[in-house]
Amino acid sequence: MNVLTFLRRLRFLSVRQRLEWFPPFFLMRIKVLELTDDWQFVRLRLPLNAFSRNMSNSMFGGYQASLADPIAALACAYRYPGHEVWTRAMHIDFVAEGNSDLELRFEFDAAIDQQIRDDLAARGRSTPQFEYAFYRQDGVLCSRIMNTVAIRPKGYVAPSGITGNEKKGSLEE
């Protein structure tokens, strides 16, 4: 049994606690500031400390990427049970120096939710793209995240002989 499965089975822990106690996040010392029951809104604090600080006294980009990577996929996994969900692609635009604790702000847009539901009803799969960001303590946008999530039926297998790199840039298979 992996750690995620173990934490999921600890029903006496809230979803917030399970997220904070997930080992990579626990070691990063993230703090859940807001997490709505339907994963509509997520706010997480990523502290700037001796382990997350680079030689320029700002946040390592890898710390930001490690926290940003699973958030959209986790929201989709919660909202669309019975599907396999994973991050398909992620791009980070480092807009400003992360020289303080950072706050990740994620909002599940109603239009994207409807698009996903329509895709799942029509094709059984969806590949939505989410935009969210990290903000410094002074409110300045620090890093913009573009995250593409694959939502597939349980047991989904890509068409025979086609790998992710051979799909001519298509994110739809």
Secondary structure, 3 states (H helix, E strand, C coil): CCHHHHHHHCCCCCHHHHHHHCHHHHHHCCEEEEECCCCCEEEEEECCCCCCECCCCCECHHHHHHHHHHHHHHHHHHHCCCEEEEEEEEEEEECCCCCCCEEEEEECCHHHHHHHHHHHHHHCCECCEEEEEEEECCCCEEEEEEEEEEEEECCCCCCCCCCHHHCCCCCCC
